Amino acid sequence: MAKRRVLFLCNANSARSLMGEAMLRHLAGERFAAFSAGSEPDAPHERTLEALDKLGIATEGLASTSLDDFAGEAFDTVIVLCDKARQACRDWPGEVGERLYWDIRDPRLIDRENAYGQALQEIRHRLQLWLDAQR
């Protein structure tokens, strides 16, 4: 049976969407193929990789990718993690079975030591709830 394809989107693809991609691979990589992209991609943020490493979640191969790179592809689920990406996603020419909108605060804009860890925990919590509903 083919893995269900899931795409995580945020603005820069430097924090939240990369966390979603890595976390889904960690929690259910045998059932899902996880990808991430940004409407205005930047490089992976160092603190994103640190937060994932701290929880023992693999970061190999994580890279910021443009939403345009996935044009025309099909995904079973697209999980949008910010309003700016939600706007860009509206006219995206890809095939999507299910769209979810989880407005996770951008840890790059929060001046707290644990902002990245908190964003990662929120994504993990929502993913666990979503995975429970997929059974």
N, C-alpha and C positions, 0 to 999 in steps of 0.2 A: 504494500500500500504506500502511495506517495505521501511525503510529508506535506502538511498544510503550510502554505506560504504566508508569512506575516511580515508586514513592513511597518516600521516605527518612523514617524516623521516629527521633526521639530525645525526650528528656524535654521540654526547653524550646524546641526548634526555634530556638535562637539561635546555634548553632555547628555541630555535626557534621552534622545533617541538611541545613542550608542549604549546607554545603560539598559534601555529596554531590549535591544538586540542581544547584548551579552547575557542579561538576566534570563531571557526566554531560552537561550541556548543552554544555560546552566540548569534551569528548572525542568525543561522538557525538550531538549534538543533531539531526542529520539523520535518525537512526534511532529515537531515543527521546524521549518527552515526559516530562520530569522534574518532580516535585513534592516538597514536604517538609511535614512537620507535626510537632507535638509533643503529648505527652499532657498537658502543663501549659505551654502556649506562653508565651514571654516575647518581648521585642524582639530583633532581630538584634544580636549583640554587636559592638561597634566593632572589636575585634581579629579577629573572623571576617572582616569586610569588608576589613580591612587585609591579612590573609593572602591572600585571594583576589585583591585588587588587585595585590599584589606579584608574583603569577604571571601577571598579565594576564588573569585570568578575570573575565568580566562579572558584575556584581552588581546591575544594574538589575532592578527588580521583585522582588528577594528580600524576603520578609516572613515573619514568624512566623505560623503558621496552626495552628489546633486540629485534632487528629485527627478530632474530631466533624464538622468541616466537610466531610469526605470520606465520611461514612457513606453506605452504599448504592452507592458508586462501585466500578467494577471496575478492577483493576490487574493487569498481567501479572506484575509483581514488586514485592514490598515488602521493602525492606532496612532492618532494625531495627538501630540503632547503639548501643543501651544496654539493659541489663537492665530498667530501669524502664519503658521504652517497650514492651519485649517483653511485660511483664505486661499493660499496657493494650491491647496489640494482640490478645491472645487472644480477647477478647469483641467485638472491633470488627466491626460489621455491614457490612463491605465484602467484595467478591468478590476473591480473590487467587489467582493461578495458582501463584506461587512465593514462598516466604518465606525470606529469608536473615537470619542473625543475625551481625553483625559487632560485637563488643564493643570499641568504640573509647573510650579513656579521655577523659573530659570535660576539655577544655583549660581550662575555667573554674576547675577545681579543682586545677590544677597551677601552682605558683609558679615558672615558668621563662619567660624572655623568648620562647623559640621554641616554646612549647607548642601554639599555634594552628597554626603552620607544620608542626610534626610531625604533628598530627592530620590536617591537610590532605594531607600526603604519604602517610600510611597509607591514607587513603580513596582517594587517586588510585591507589596501588599495587593495592589490592584491586579497584577498578573496572576497571583495565586488565586484570587477570587474568580478571575476570568477562566483560568485553567480548570478550576473546580466545576464551572458551568459547562465546560467542553466535554465532559465525560459522558 
